[in-house]
Structures are given as C-alpha cells and as structure tokens.
C-alpha cells in the first residue's frame, strides 16, 4: 500500500517547534534559520489544510489539532530513532547472522564452526538454514551464502569456490569384485539422482559412455541426502565440489573418475554493499574464503596422490607417464 506522507523536513520542523513552543528554539536545534522552520510549518499546514499553530503577539500557541498531531509525529520519530539505534547496535556487535541453504549448512558450514570459534572467540555466529533467498532490507541477517550465478542487484557477491559436478561413491563400493574401471561400469550400481536423471545423462555423454537408457536408482530432492546415501554405499552420486569436499578429504567418499562437468552456478558470499566492509563481515568472509582455499589445496593433493598410485616403474627404473 502506498503511504501518503508529508515531507520529512516539514515534519521535523513541526515536531521541534511543537516541543519547544518556539520557531527560534526549533531552528537552533535543527541548525537552520527561524525563517526556514516557519516556512516548513506553513507548507505542512497548507498540505494538511489546517492550522497547527496560532501566531500571537505573545508568541507561538499550538492548536488542539497541532497538539494531537505532534503526539503522533513524536511517537513515529521515537520509533524510528529506537529502530535505528537497534540496527546500529546490531551492526556494531560481535554477532553475525548468516543465512544459507540446508545443504550447504549440513555438508560444508556446520562442521567448521568450531574452527571459527577458536580463532574468533569474540564473534558469535547465528546460522539460519533456509531455501529462500533472504531479503536484507526486511530480515535480521548480516550475510548470506547463496548458490547461483552471482548477479544479484544491489548486493556485494564474492565467489566462494570453483564448482564441478562429478561421480562419488564410498571406498567400499569401489573395492567390490565388480569394480569401477570404465565410465560404463557405473551402470552396474544404483545411481543416485538429484531431482531428476538429467545430470547423469549429461555426465555419461561427456565421459563418452553409452547406456543412458539403463539409468536407474532413487531420485532425492536434497544434495545432502544424496551425498549421505553415497557415503552409506547405497550407490554412486553426482556431487558438487563444495558439498562433497569434506567427505572426499576425510576419505568417506572417493572419485572413481576425474571426468567432471563445469557448473555455471556456484556458491557466493553475499551481503548488502553498504555493510560489505564492516569488520565483522570482512573477518567472516575472509575465513570462509580461507576454508574454501584449503579445501581446494587438500583436494588437489588427494588427486595427485591417487594418480601417483597408478604410476608403475619402467624396467630401466624410470617412472612411466
């Protein structure tokens, strides 16, 4: 609903004049001239179509209508001042409220919170896991971690990490007698799908494998459930880099193949531009980026280690390629 409000400067001049019963003292408070206050009050009276003050020889006398209206305006200004104080206190405090998806919270963020608390004990984190994109103008949230293309108008967005989509499974599944040697071998096992079966079709095509018509396995609607099912040995899943990182690093999952699909949508650290340089926001963003960089380093190290296991010495003692 569109609000019908008089100009703010006119309301400020009226409220100060009503409180002081004087245009002169109101002008001193507002750091303007007495004539400016008088002009603003006259403009407000003209807009409202009623007199707020009687200009008398002895001085300024507020009318009954002016007295009633001044109470309404004063209450409104008091509410604005209180809300502003609360907002500034929240921004200055050591509390950061973070909004993110349930999948990212479960598979990436929550397990790391202890490390943040150890290095930044002065900062308190509040995590809100939700599927909807937070409205920073209406919700009590400082920062969000969103999955998308990073093009949100009016917001500061910093890319958290590079994202690919690749097969993952439990180490036990990889060691079965059937084994997984070629891309087509994944079709011997249940395939775990997120929302639909299109991702597996795309990956098989990119890997040069046939057998799309043989796709099977359960369809789940949360990536975290998909990954947990793969950890439990229930099948092979296609996982995104960020969500699978910790389970790959700690050996709960393995990548049977290096073939991966690049993804346009990634995770982004998002906040209003006006607050992006606040110390507590800067500290938390820097920590998130450091964690993601360490994931990339450790994933790269595991990949190199896995490749080295497949190198066999040549007869002359030189390593083969």
N, C-alpha and C positions, 0 to 999 in steps of 0.2 A: 504494500500500500504506500502510495506517495504521500510524504508528510508535507503539510503546509506550515512552514516555519518562517518567522520574521528573520531578518539579517542578524547574525550573531553579534556584530558590533553594536547594533541598536539595543539588543537585549542586555549586553554587558553595561552599556551606559545607563540604561534604565535601572537595572538592579543596583548598581553602585549609587546612583542618585537617590533611589528609594531608601537604601540603607543609611545613607548619610543625611538625607533630607536637605541636600545641597548639591547644586551642579558644580560649584567650585571645588568642594572636597572630593567629589567623584572624579573630577578632572585631574586632581593631584594624584589620586590612587591609580588612575589609568594612564598617567603620564601623557595627557593630551590637554588641549585648551578647554576653558569653560564653554566657549562657543561651540566647539566640536561636540561636547556632551549634549548641549542644548539642541543642536541640530539633529543629533541621532534620536533624541527623545521625541522631538517634534515629528520626525519621519516615522517613528514607531506609532505615535498617536494617529497619524494620518492613515497608516496601513490598517490599524485596528478599528478606526472610526470612532474613537472615544478619547476623552481626556484622562490622562494618568496623573497629571499634576495641575494644581491651580497656582499660577504665578501671582503672588500677592506682594503688597508693599513691604510687609514684614519678612518676606522670604518665600520659600517654596513649601507648598502644602500638598501632600499626596491625597488623591481622591480615594473614595471607597473602592472603586474599580481598580485603581492603581495598587492599593494595598493588597487586594485579593490576588492580583496578577503577580505582584512582586514575590508573594509566598510561593507561587507555582514556579516562577523563574529561579528563585533561590534554591528550591529543592532540586530542580533539574541541574543547576550548576554544581550543587553539592554532590549529586550522584556522579556527574562527570569527573569532578575532582577526585572522588573516592575511587572510581574505576581506574583513573589514570595513575593514582598512587599505587594501587594494587598491581597494575600492569608493570610499572617501573620496578616495583619491588620484586616481581617475579623474574623480570629480565636481569636484575642485578644479583639475584640469589644464586646459590650454587646448585639449583635443581634444574635438570634438563628433562623435559617431557618429549619422548621420541615415539613417533607413530611409524609402524611398519606392518608388513603382511604377516599373517600367522606362519607361513612357510619360512620366510627369512628369519623371523624371531626364533623358530624352533631349530632350524638347521644351521644357522650362522651366528646369530647375535647372542642368544642367551648363554651358551656355553663359554662365552668370552667375558662376560660381565665381571667375573672375579678378577681378571687381569686389569680391567679398567679401574676397579675399586682399589686395587693395590697401588697403582701408580697415581691415582687421582682421588684420594680419600675425602677431599673437600667437596667433591661433586656428587650429588645424589641423582641417580637415573630413575625415571619413571617410563616404563615401556608399555605402550598401548598397541596391541596386535589387532588389526582390523583390515578388512578387504577394501574399504572405501578410501579414496584419496582425501586427506584432511583438508579442511578449509581454514587456513591460518588466520583469516580475519574473524572467524566465528568460534574457533575451538582453542582450548588452552594447550597448544602444542608448540614447541620450540623448533623442532626439526623432524623431518620425515625421511625414510629410506624407501624410495619408490622404484618400481620396475616399469620401464617404458623407454621411450626414445629420448627423453631428457629435454623436451621442448615445451615446458610449462611456462606460460606467460607470466611475467612479473616475479618469478622466483629464481633464486640462485641455485643452480644444479651442478654438482660435481660428480663425475663418473667414478664409481667405486672400483670397478674391475672389468676386465675383458670377459666376455661370455661366449661359450661354445656349448653345443649340445652333443653328447657322446654316450656310448653304452657303458653301463657299470653293472657289476654283479658282485656277489660275495666271493671271497677267495676259495671257499669250499666248492662252490659251483664250478669255478674254473678248473679245479683239480679232479672233477669227475672223470670216469672212464671214457665217456663220450668226448670230452674235451671241447675246446673252442679254438679252432685253428684258423678258420676262414670266416668271412662275414656271414656266409650262408649257414654256418654252424649255429648261429643264434636261434635259428628257426627250430632247432631240436628242443628248445626250452620254452617255458611260458614267457611271453613278452608282456611287460608291464607298461600300460599306456596311460598317458595323462590327457583326460578329456575326450580324446578320440584316437584313431590309429594313424593319423596323417604323418606324425613325426617319424614313426618307424618306417613308413613308406619312403619318406624323403631320405632318411639315413641309408637305407638299403640301396636306393638308387645311386646316392653319392658314393657309396662304398663299392659300387659295381657288382652288387649281389642280386640274384634273382630269387623269386619265391614270394613276392608280395602277396599273392593270393593265399598263402599259408599263414598269414598273420592271425594270431590268436592271443589269448590271455586277458586278464581283467583290466577294466578301464577305471581309473581312480580320478578324483577331482581335486586332489591336493598333491603338490610336488613332494611335500614332506612325507606323506603316506607312501608315495611311490618309492622314495629312497629307502625308507624303513623296510618296506617289503623286499627290496633287493638285498638289503643287509641280512634279512632273515632267510635268504636263499630261496625265496618264492619265485624268482625269475630274473630276467635281465631287464633293466630300465634304461631309458634315455634321460640323462640328468644334465642340468645346467652347472656350469663351473662353480659358481659361488655356493650353491646349495649342497653340492657334493664334496666340496673342498676338504672339510674337516674329516669326513669319513674316509676319503682317499688317503689323506695324510697319515691317519692313525691305523690304516690297514683294514678297516671294516669293509671297504669296498675296493675293487680293482677295476682297471680299464682293460678289457680284453683286446681292444683295438685303439689305435691313435686317431683313426678317421673321425672327424668331427664336423658338425655344421656350424658355421658362424651365425651369431644371432644379432639382429638389429637392436632388439630391446635388451637393456642392461639394468643393473641396479645403480641408482643415483642418490646422492646425499642432497636433500632439498630443504631450503628454508627461505623465508622472505629476504629479499635483497637488503632491506633496511636493517636486519639483525644479523646478516651473514658474517660481519666482522666482530661481533661480540666475543669477548674472551672465552666464555664457556662453550659457545658454539664452535669457535675455532679449535679449542682443545679437543672436543669430541670428534669433530671432523678429521683432525689430524690423526687421532687414534684409530678411527675407522680405516683411513687410508693406509696407515702403517700395518694394521692387521691384514688387510687385503694384499698388500705388497709381500708380506711374509708368507701368506698362502701361496702366492704365485711362485715365490722362490722355492718353497718346500715341494710344491707340485712338480716344478721343473727338475728338482733334484731326484725325486722318486722316478720320474720318467727317464732320466739319464741312467739311474741305477738299473732300472728294468731293461733298458737297451743293452747295457754292458753285460748283463747275464746271458744275453743271446749271442755274444761275440765268442767265437771259438778260435784258438790259436792255429795259425798255419803251421805246416810241417817245419818251416825254417825258423819258427819261434816268433814270427811277426803276426800281429793281430790282423784278422780279416775284417773287411768292411761290412 
